[in-house]
């Protein structure tokens, strides 16, 4: 930090004629200035109201989208938890997309060539993706050194030979506390006037942003996943009736188990048996009625709106309801177990610790995972 300040306030070209003592005095002034700036920032953080603190943390979590690709690759390298001649395993950060798209500056795919060189040498070939995680999901991500290894691992995922364990903090307590959700899913249209929702594009190619709530702006048509059950209850006598299967629906199965409950929230262990888009989020929100904390896309059945939290949860998080929209999604890919090596002879358990914001929420909500 001091070096950056010296470059800004004492450019190198202006200091060529300085004596050694002059340069030393300049360095001291830069150090003093850096110290004053740090002290001022600490004072601002102390004066922040809880909602502002949450908003600031939300900005910090999205910071990797704005950095130079080399900085991003270095951050991913520091998050590597396992590496051998076949794979590299990363602890994926929050808010970082795997693939590029409209409005996305940085993504994991774009920095795979740089990351490979940092991990191995300058002649290393780019790493290959083996699977994907959503932008807001953190945790275990497997990359392969060769296309052959990547294809083999993708086949393991496709044939359900990979055991995937996620941790999530839900709003509400699932009943029963352990079970299986087996409800097909399908994509549906949703209209939104909500300015909280990050809009990157519209049919005309314009970003609506905060103007999407204005009455003269047409609602944005978006798509999200929803349930497509094969059965329903008769409103007359409560009998279970089989209904016509949606031809576009995909089979979706999720095992779940409650690890801890407190403050109107629960810590869940989730095991997706299938791999449908947004499966865990939809099964928890619409199947169990317990949406994931920070999931503003699937907290309401027919609209996109910020998640509403119980009073006790807001109190424990020291948060106002109006600031709840800044809460990040609390979904973490905790463990993958899959056969690696020649012929798949080695069963590897790949584990990643949840990010600091996840641990902080667990602590505030008094959700104890000491024994897990």
C-alpha positions as CSV (number, residue, x, y, z in Angstrom):
1,X,0.0,0.0,0.0
2,X,2.8,2.4,0.9
3,X,4.5,1.6,-2.4
4,X,1.4,2.5,-4.4
5,X,1.1,5.7,-2.5
6,X,4.7,6.6,-3.2
7,X,4.2,6.0,-6.9
8,X,1.1,8.2,-6.9
9,X,2.4,11.2,-4.9
10,X,6.1,10.9,-5.7
11,X,6.4,9.7,-9.3
12,X,9.7,8.1,-10.2
13,X,10.6,10.7,-12.9
14,X,10.4,13.6,-10.5
15,X,12.7,12.0,-8.0
16,X,15.8,11.3,-10.0
17,X,17.8,14.2,-8.6
18,X,17.0,13.5,-5.0
19,X,19.7,12.5,-2.6
20,X,19.5,9.2,-0.7
21,X,18.3,11.1,2.4
22,X,15.6,12.8,0.3
23,X,14.3,9.5,-1.0
24,X,14.3,8.1,2.6
25,X,12.3,11.2,3.7
26,X,9.8,10.6,0.9
27,X,9.5,7.0,1.9
28,X,8.8,8.0,5.5
29,X,6.1,10.5,4.4
30,X,4.5,7.8,2.3
31,X,4.5,5.4,5.2
32,X,2.9,8.1,7.4
33,X,0.3,8.8,4.8
34,X,-0.6,5.1,4.4
35,X,-0.9,4.8,8.2
36,X,-3.3,7.8,8.3
37,X,-5.4,6.3,5.6
38,X,-5.6,2.9,7.4
39,X,-6.6,4.7,10.6
40,X,-9.3,6.7,8.8
41,X,-10.6,3.5,7.1
42,X,-10.8,1.7,10.5
43,X,-12.7,4.7,12.0
44,X,-15.2,4.6,9.1
45,X,-15.7,0.9,9.6
46,X,-16.4,1.4,13.3
47,X,-19.0,4.1,12.5
48,X,-20.8,2.0,9.9
49,X,-24.3,0.9,10.7
50,X,-24.9,-2.9,10.2
51,X,-26.7,-2.5,6.9
52,X,-23.8,-0.4,5.4
53,X,-21.3,-3.1,6.6
54,X,-23.3,-5.8,4.7
55,X,-23.4,-3.7,1.6
56,X,-19.6,-3.1,1.8
57,X,-19.0,-6.8,2.2
58,X,-21.2,-7.5,-0.8
59,X,-19.0,-5.1,-2.9
60,X,-15.8,-6.8,-1.6
61,X,-17.1,-10.3,-2.6
62,X,-17.6,-9.1,-6.1
63,X,-14.2,-7.5,-6.3
64,X,-12.6,-10.4,-8.3
65,X,-14.8,-9.5,-11.3
66,X,-13.0,-6.2,-11.6
67,X,-9.3,-7.1,-11.2
68,X,-6.7,-7.8,-13.8
69,X,-6.7,-11.4,-15.1
70,X,-3.2,-12.0,-13.6
71,X,-4.5,-10.9,-10.2
72,X,-7.5,-13.3,-10.6
73,X,-5.3,-16.2,-11.6
74,X,-3.0,-15.5,-8.6
75,X,-6.1,-15.5,-6.3
76,X,-7.3,-18.8,-7.7
77,X,-3.8,-20.3,-7.3
78,X,-3.8,-19.3,-3.6
79,X,-7.2,-21.1,-3.3
80,X,-5.8,-24.4,-4.7
81,X,-6.4,-27.2,-2.1
82,X,-5.0,-30.2,-4.1
83,X,-2.8,-30.8,-7.1
84,X,-1.3,-33.9,-8.8
85,X,-0.3,-34.9,-12.3
86,X,-4.0,-35.3,-13.3
87,X,-6.1,-32.6,-11.6
88,X,-6.0,-29.3,-9.8
89,X,-8.7,-28.6,-7.1
90,X,-9.7,-25.0,-6.4
91,X,-11.8,-23.5,-3.6
92,X,-14.0,-21.4,-5.9
93,X,-14.6,-17.8,-4.6
94,X,-18.0,-16.3,-4.3
95,X,-19.4,-14.1,-7.2
96,X,-17.0,-15.4,-9.8
97,X,-18.6,-16.9,-13.0
98,X,-17.2,-20.0,-14.6
99,X,-18.0,-18.9,-18.1
100,X,-18.2,-15.5,-19.7
101,X,-21.2,-13.6,-21.0
102,X,-22.8,-10.2,-21.4
103,X,-21.5,-7.8,-18.8
104,X,-18.9,-10.3,-17.4
105,X,-15.4,-9.0,-17.3
106,X,-13.6,-11.9,-15.6
107,X,-14.4,-15.6,-15.5
108,X,-12.5,-18.7,-14.6
109,X,-12.4,-20.1,-18.1
110,X,-10.6,-17.0,-19.4
111,X,-7.7,-17.3,-16.9
112,X,-7.1,-21.1,-17.2
113,X,-4.0,-20.6,-19.4
114,X,-2.5,-18.1,-16.9
115,X,-3.3,-20.3,-14.0
116,X,-1.7,-23.3,-15.6
117,X,1.6,-21.4,-16.1
118,X,1.5,-20.1,-12.5
119,X,0.9,-23.7,-11.1
120,X,3.4,-25.5,-13.3
121,X,5.7,-23.5,-15.7
122,X,5.6,-21.1,-18.6
123,X,5.2,-24.0,-21.1
124,X,2.2,-25.5,-19.5
125,X,-0.9,-26.1,-21.6
126,X,-4.2,-24.5,-20.4
127,X,-6.2,-26.3,-17.7
128,X,-9.6,-27.9,-18.6
129,X,-12.9,-27.5,-16.9
130,X,-14.4,-30.7,-15.6
131,X,-17.7,-29.4,-14.3
132,X,-19.3,-26.1,-13.3
133,X,-20.5,-24.2,-10.3
134,X,-23.0,-21.3,-10.3
135,X,-21.5,-17.8,-10.0
136,X,-22.8,-17.4,-6.4
137,X,-21.7,-20.9,-5.2
138,X,-18.4,-21.4,-3.5
139,X,-16.3,-24.5,-2.9
140,X,-14.8,-27.5,-4.6
141,X,-14.0,-27.1,-8.3
142,X,-12.0,-29.7,-10.3
143,X,-9.8,-28.8,-13.2
144,X,-7.8,-31.3,-15.3
145,X,-4.3,-30.9,-16.9
146,X,-5.3,-32.8,-20.1
147,X,-8.4,-33.0,-22.3
148,X,-8.4,-36.8,-21.8
149,X,-8.5,-36.5,-18.0
150,X,-11.2,-33.8,-18.3
151,X,-13.4,-36.0,-20.5
152,X,-13.0,-38.9,-18.2
153,X,-14.0,-36.8,-15.1
154,X,-17.0,-35.3,-17.0
155,X,-18.2,-38.8,-17.7
156,X,-18.0,-39.6,-14.0
157,X,-20.2,-36.6,-13.3
158,X,-22.6,-37.6,-16.1
159,X,-22.9,-41.2,-14.9
160,X,-23.4,-40.1,-11.3
161,X,-20.1,-41.7,-10.0
162,X,-19.2,-38.5,-8.1
163,X,-20.5,-38.0,-4.6
164,X,-21.3,-34.3,-4.1
165,X,-21.9,-32.8,-0.7
166,X,-23.0,-29.2,-0.2
167,X,-23.5,-27.1,2.9
168,X,-26.3,-24.5,2.9
169,X,-27.9,-22.2,5.4
170,X,-31.6,-22.2,4.9
171,X,-34.3,-19.8,6.2
172,X,-36.6,-22.1,8.2
173,X,-36.4,-25.6,9.5
174,X,-37.1,-28.5,7.1
175,X,-39.7,-31.0,8.3
176,X,-38.7,-33.8,8.5
177,X,-35.1,-33.1,9.4
178,X,-33.8,-35.7,7.0
179,X,-35.1,-37.0,3.8
180,X,-35.2,-37.0,0.0
181,X,-36.8,-34.5,-2.3
182,X,-37.7,-36.1,-5.6
183,X,-39.7,-33.6,-7.8
184,X,-39.0,-33.0,-11.5
185,X,-38.0,-29.5,-12.6
186,X,-38.7,-27.3,-15.6
187,X,-37.8,-23.7,-16.7
188,X,-40.5,-21.0,-16.6
189,X,-40.9,-17.3,-17.5
190,X,-40.9,-14.7,-14.7
191,X,-41.5,-11.0,-15.0
192,X,-39.7,-8.6,-12.7
193,X,-40.1,-4.9,-11.9
194,X,-37.7,-5.2,-9.0
195,X,-34.6,-2.9,-9.1
196,X,-32.8,-5.1,-6.7
197,X,-32.3,-7.8,-9.3
198,X,-29.1,-7.4,-11.3
199,X,-30.1,-7.0,-14.9
200,X,-27.4,-7.5,-17.5
201,X,-29.4,-7.5,-20.7
202,X,-32.9,-7.2,-22.1
203,X,-34.5,-8.1,-25.5
204,X,-33.4,-4.7,-26.9
205,X,-29.9,-5.0,-25.6
206,X,-30.3,-2.2,-23.0
207,X,-29.5,-2.5,-19.3
208,X,-32.6,-1.4,-17.2
209,X,-30.8,-1.3,-13.9
210,X,-32.7,0.8,-11.3
211,X,-35.1,2.1,-13.9
212,X,-36.8,-1.3,-14.1
213,X,-39.2,-0.2,-11.3
214,X,-40.5,2.8,-13.2
215,X,-44.1,2.5,-14.4
216,X,-43.2,3.4,-18.0
217,X,-40.6,0.6,-18.3
218,X,-42.0,-2.8,-19.3
219,X,-41.3,-5.7,-17.0
220,X,-38.3,-7.8,-17.9
221,X,-39.1,-11.3,-18.9
222,X,-36.6,-13.7,-17.4
223,X,-36.4,-17.5,-17.0
224,X,-35.9,-19.5,-13.8
225,X,-36.3,-23.1,-12.7
226,X,-39.4,-24.3,-11.0
227,X,-41.0,-27.6,-9.9
228,X,-43.0,-29.8,-12.2
229,X,-44.6,-32.4,-9.9
230,X,-46.1,-35.6,-11.2
231,X,-48.8,-35.5,-8.5
232,X,-51.1,-33.1,-6.8
233,X,-53.7,-33.1,-3.9
234,X,-57.3,-32.9,-4.9
235,X,-58.9,-29.7,-3.4
236,X,-62.2,-31.6,-2.8
237,X,-61.1,-34.6,-0.7
238,X,-57.3,-34.3,-0.4
239,X,-56.6,-37.4,-2.4
240,X,-53.3,-37.7,-4.3
241,X,-53.9,-37.4,-8.1
242,X,-51.4,-38.2,-10.8
243,X,-51.1,-35.4,-13.4
244,X,-49.9,-35.3,-16.9
245,X,-46.1,-35.2,-17.1
246,X,-44.5,-32.1,-18.5
247,X,-42.5,-33.2,-21.5
248,X,-39.8,-30.6,-20.8
249,X,-39.3,-31.5,-17.2
250,X,-36.1,-33.1,-15.9
251,X,-35.9,-35.7,-13.1
252,X,-34.4,-34.1,-10.0
253,X,-33.4,-35.9,-6.7
254,X,-31.8,-34.3,-3.6
255,X,-31.0,-35.9,-0.3
256,X,-30.8,-33.5,2.7
257,X,-30.0,-33.6,6.4
258,X,-30.3,-30.9,9.1
259,X,-26.9,-30.4,10.9
260,X,-28.0,-27.6,13.2
261,X,-30.9,-25.2,13.8
262,X,-31.1,-21.8,15.5
263,X,-32.5,-18.3,15.0
264,X,-35.2,-19.5,12.5
265,X,-32.4,-20.9,10.2
266,X,-30.8,-24.2,9.6
267,X,-27.5,-25.5,8.5
268,X,-28.1,-28.3,5.9
269,X,-26.0,-31.0,4.4
270,X,-27.2,-31.6,0.8
271,X,-26.4,-34.3,-1.7
272,X,-27.7,-33.8,-5.2
273,X,-28.2,-37.2,-6.9
274,X,-29.0,-35.5,-10.2
275,X,-27.5,-32.4,-11.7
276,X,-30.3,-30.1,-12.8
277,X,-29.7,-26.4,-13.1
278,X,-30.4,-24.7,-9.7
279,X,-31.7,-28.0,-8.3
280,X,-30.6,-27.4,-4.7
281,X,-32.0,-23.9,-4.6
282,X,-35.4,-24.9,-6.1
283,X,-35.8,-28.1,-4.0
284,X,-35.1,-26.2,-0.8
285,X,-37.3,-23.1,-1.6
286,X,-40.3,-24.7,-3.3
287,X,-40.0,-28.4,-2.2
288,X,-39.3,-27.8,1.5
289,X,-40.3,-24.2,1.9
290,X,-36.9,-23.3,3.2
291,X,-35.0,-21.1,0.7
292,X,-31.3,-20.7,1.0
293,X,-30.2,-17.6,2.9
294,X,-29.3,-14.9,0.4
295,X,-31.3,-16.5,-2.5
296,X,-33.2,-13.6,-3.9
297,X,-34.1,-15.5,-7.1
298,X,-36.0,-18.4,-5.5
299,X,-37.5,-17.0,-2.3
300,X,-40.8,-16.1,-3.9
301,X,-42.9,-18.4,-6.0
302,X,-44.1,-16.1,-8.7
303,X,-41.9,-13.0,-8.6
304,X,-38.3,-11.8,-8.3
305,X,-37.9,-9.8,-5.1
306,X,-35.5,-9.5,-2.2
307,X,-35.7,-12.3,0.4
308,X,-37.8,-11.5,3.5
309,X,-36.2,-12.7,6.8
310,X,-37.7,-13.5,10.2
311,X,-37.3,-10.8,12.9
312,X,-35.0,-13.1,15.0
313,X,-32.7,-13.7,12.0
314,X,-32.5,-10.0,11.2
315,X,-31.7,-9.3,14.9
316,X,-29.0,-12.0,15.0
317,X,-27.4,-10.7,11.8
318,X,-27.8,-7.1,13.0
319,X,-29.5,-6.3,9.7
320,X,-32.5,-4.3,8.5
321,X,-34.9,-5.9,6.1
322,X,-34.2,-3.2,3.6
323,X,-30.5,-4.3,3.5
324,X,-31.3,-8.0,3.2
325,X,-30.9,-7.8,-0.6
326,X,-27.1,-7.5,-0.1
327,X,-26.8,-10.9,1.6
328,X,-24.8,-13.3,-0.5
329,X,-26.1,-16.8,-1.3
330,X,-25.0,-19.2,1.5
331,X,-24.4,-22.3,-0.7
332,X,-21.0,-24.1,-0.5
333,X,-19.7,-27.2,-2.4
334,X,-18.1,-28.8,0.7
335,X,-16.9,-32.1,-0.6
336,X,-16.5,-34.2,-3.8
337,X,-15.6,-37.8,-3.7
338,X,-14.5,-39.4,-7.0
339,X,-12.1,-42.0,-8.4
340,X,-8.9,-40.6,-9.8
341,X,-5.7,-42.0,-11.2
342,X,-5.1,-44.6,-13.9
343,X,-8.2,-46.8,-14.2
344,X,-9.9,-44.8,-11.4
345,X,-8.1,-46.8,-8.7
346,X,-7.8,-44.0,-6.2
347,X,-11.0,-42.7,-4.4
348,X,-10.2,-39.1,-3.5
349,X,-12.2,-37.0,-1.0
350,X,-11.7,-33.4,-2.0
351,X,-12.8,-30.9,0.8
352,X,-13.0,-27.1,0.8
353,X,-13.7,-24.9,3.8
354,X,-16.6,-22.5,3.5
355,X,-15.6,-18.8,2.9
356,X,-15.3,-16.3,5.8
357,X,-18.7,-14.8,5.3
358,X,-20.3,-18.2,5.6
359,X,-18.5,-18.9,8.9
360,X,-19.4,-15.4,10.1
361,X,-23.1,-16.1,9.5
362,X,-22.9,-19.4,11.2
363,X,-21.4,-17.7,14.3
364,X,-24.0,-14.9,14.3
365,X,-26.9,-17.4,14.0
366,X,-25.3,-19.7,16.5
367,X,-25.3,-22.7,14.1
368,X,-22.6,-25.0,15.5
369,X,-20.7,-27.2,13.1
370,X,-17.8,-28.1,15.4
371,X,-18.5,-31.8,15.1
372,X,-19.1,-31.9,11.4
